Each structure stands twice: as structure tokens, then as C-alpha cells.
Amino acid sequence: MGKTLLQTAGVTRRFGGLNAVDGVDFELRTGELVAVIGPNGAGKTTFVNLLSGALRPDAGTVTFEGRDISRLPMDARARLGIARSFQIASIFPELSVVENVALAAQAHAGHSFHFWREVADEAPLRRKAQAQLADLGLSDCADRPASQLSHGEKRLLEIAMALVVEPRVLLLDEPMAGLGIAEARRMIDFIAGLKGRFSILLVEHDMEAVFTLADRVFVLASGARVADGPPEVVRADPRVQLAYLGGEGEDL
Ligand SMILES: Nc1ncnc2c1ncn2[C@@H]1O[C@H](COP(=O)(O)OP(=O)(O)OP(=O)(O)O)[C@@H](O)[C@H]1O
């Protein structure tokens, strides 16, 4: 694996008296896919928010290529290349798939969303969006209105919108959530196709996805790191089994 891109040292976030993320040391290397797992309420989403800049830590640091970014807001981190998958809410349903991707590229370039009507006429942005969709194997749905996509296709569109800005790090928070079996398989194949090209942090409850995709599995429980290692080592780790049994009794 490559060099360390994104790192935390002792990162902590409190909500009232609760340490939602509690002194976590973590690193993501170039080209690596790390899955972050843990029982419900373990602190996974809070941890992603600390990496994306949606939340600031109460203690500890977040560094990107050695630079302390702990206090940088989300847009500044996005400009450095830390992208979080868009939420379905940010898809414009009346626009086509390719127009949505072009809009994401336009927003990143610093233009205002108010000019969205012009985006259809923006040939370079549109070409970039077309190329992105072709690269991801999504050309088939380029001209369909986003409103006509299935739930699974919308999740793929969200990721395409995050990738069009050519990020260094992609943060994916539960991309399989709410997908049927066939759609989940397609999502796994899709993410497998991104592996090695981007550095990816994947938060996911779907253990088939985690153990198929991850180079490394990082386990959180009650805000703290329980294990960090290759998937098969982590799966067999009694501390991990215990963390799950002590939580909501989910299957590992
Ligand atoms: N904004 C907030 N205010 C207060 N408590 C919060 C807030 N966000 C999260 N928490 C608490 O912090 C803990 C960790 O929550 P978080 O959502 O990060 O866990 P998670 O591992 O992502 O859970 P899940 O798997 O259920 O999505 C939980 O106890 C949660 O109730």
C-alpha cells in the first residue's frame, strides 16, 4: 500500500457526557479500502463526520498528507480532495443523470447552484460528466431523469457525483442501506471497480460487502477502536465478536 493520506490521532468527540468517538487512532493509505464497522451507536457516522469536517473534534487531530486539518470546514476539506458521497436529497430529480453529475462538477468549480439551468448548455462540464458516467459503467442511464432511477441507481448517482471532482479520498457512509439483494450486488461490483483507484473509507453494516471489498477492517465499539487489521484476522478476533454480542446482537 502507498503512503498515509488521512490520519487521526486520539480523535475525540463528545455529545454531552457521551464520548461518541473516544481517542481514535486511524490511518488510510493511498489506494486502500478500509471498512469501518461496529454495532449500532458505535460512533461510525460521528467518525466520518470528523473526517469530512461536518464535525470538529473536542480533542486529538485529523491530518491529511501530514497537514493538520482538524479545524478546517467541510468545503475546504473537499477542495483538498476529501469527498463524501452526496445524499439522495441533493439529487435534482427533474434533471437527467448527466446533468446532476455536471452540476456536481460545476459546484466544485465554485459556481453557484443558481445557474443550474445553464448547466445543460455547458458543453465541457457535460462532456466531463458523460466521461465520468462512461468510466463508471453508468452511461445507460445518463439521459434518464434522476426521478426515474431506482433507489440503488440513485445511490450510484450519488457516488458518481462525488467522484466527478476527482477526489483523493472517498468517504462512503452505508452505501448499501435500503438496497435489495440484486442492487446490493451491483453496488458491491461498482465499489470493487473503484478499488485501487481511490482511497476509500467505507462504513457499512452489510458484512458480505465489508468482507468482499475491504483491504483492512477497522472496528469501533462505544467510540473506541477494538480491532484494526486484515478482514479474516478481524473476523476471528474474540474482542470483535464480544463487541458485537455486547451491542445489538448483529451478525458478523
Ligand atoms: N448530534 C448528536 N447529539 C447527541 N448525541 C449524538 C449525536 N450524534 C450521535 N450521537 C450519539 O453518539 C453515539 C454514536 O452515534 P453514531 O451515529 O456516530 O453511531 P453509528 O456507529 O454511526 O451508529 P449506527 O450504526 O446506528 O448508524 C450514539 O450514542 C448517538 O446517540
The ligand as a Tripos MOL2 file, in Angstrom:
@<TRIPOS>MOLECULE
LIG
   31    33     1     0     0
SMALL
NO_CHARGES

@<TRIPOS>ATOM
      1 N1        -25.7550   15.1310   17.3160 N.pl3     1 LIG1
      2 C1        -25.7480   14.2670   18.3350 C.ar      1 LIG1
      3 N2        -26.1750   14.6410   19.5700 N.ar      1 LIG1
      4 C2        -26.1530   13.7900   20.6010 C.ar      1 LIG1
      5 N3        -25.7440   12.5080   20.5140 N.ar      1 LIG1
      6 C3        -25.3250   12.0730   19.3220 C.ar      1 LIG1
      7 C4        -25.3140   12.9190   18.1730 C.ar      1 LIG1
      8 N4        -24.8420   12.1980   17.1140 N.ar      1 LIG1
      9 C5        -24.5920   10.9580   17.5830 C.ar      1 LIG1
     10 N5        -24.8760   10.8830   18.8980 N.ar      1 LIG1
     11 C6        -24.6780    9.6980   19.7690 C.3       1 LIG1
     12 O1        -23.3440    9.2860   19.6080 O.3       1 LIG1
     13 C7        -23.2600    7.8630   19.5660 C.3       1 LIG1
     14 C8        -22.6190    7.4310   18.2570 C.3       1 LIG1
     15 O2        -23.5310    7.7140   17.1950 O.3       1 LIG1
     16 P1        -23.1820    7.4080   15.6690 P.3       1 LIG1
     17 O3        -24.3690    7.8130   14.8590 O.co2     1 LIG1
     18 O4        -21.8700    8.0210   15.3390 O.co2     1 LIG1
     19 O5        -23.0430    5.8270   15.6950 O.3       1 LIG1
     20 P2        -23.0290    4.8020   14.4790 P.3       1 LIG1
     21 O6        -21.9680    3.7990   14.7780 O.co2     1 LIG1
     22 O7        -22.9190    5.5390   13.1850 O.co2     1 LIG1
     23 O8        -24.4560    4.1260   14.6210 O.3       1 LIG1
     24 P3        -25.3840    3.4010   13.5120 P.3       1 LIG1
     25 O9        -24.6540    2.1690   13.0920 O.co2     1 LIG1
     26 O10       -26.6150    3.0870   14.2840 O.co2     1 LIG1
     27 O11       -25.5880    4.3820   12.3960 O.co2     1 LIG1
     28 C9        -24.6850    7.3400   19.7530 C.3       1 LIG1
     29 O12       -24.8680    7.0440   21.1180 O.3       1 LIG1
     30 C10       -25.5440    8.5210   19.3400 C.3       1 LIG1
     31 O13       -26.7800    8.5050   20.0150 O.3       1 LIG1
@<TRIPOS>BOND
     1     1     2 1
     2     2     3 ar
     3     2     7 ar
     4     3     4 ar
     5     4     5 ar
     6     5     6 ar
     7     6     7 ar
     8     6    10 ar
     9     7     8 ar
    10     8     9 ar
    11     9    10 ar
    12    10    11 1
    13    11    12 1
    14    11    30 1
    15    12    13 1
    16    13    14 1
    17    13    28 1
    18    14    15 1
    19    15    16 1
    20    16    17 2
    21    16    18 1
    22    16    19 1
    23    19    20 1
    24    20    21 2
    25    20    22 1
    26    20    23 1
    27    23    24 1
    28    24    25 2
    29    24    26 1
    30    24    27 1
    31    28    29 1
    32    28    30 1
    33    30    31 1
@<TRIPOS>SUBSTRUCTURE
     1 LIG1         1 GROUP 0 **** ****
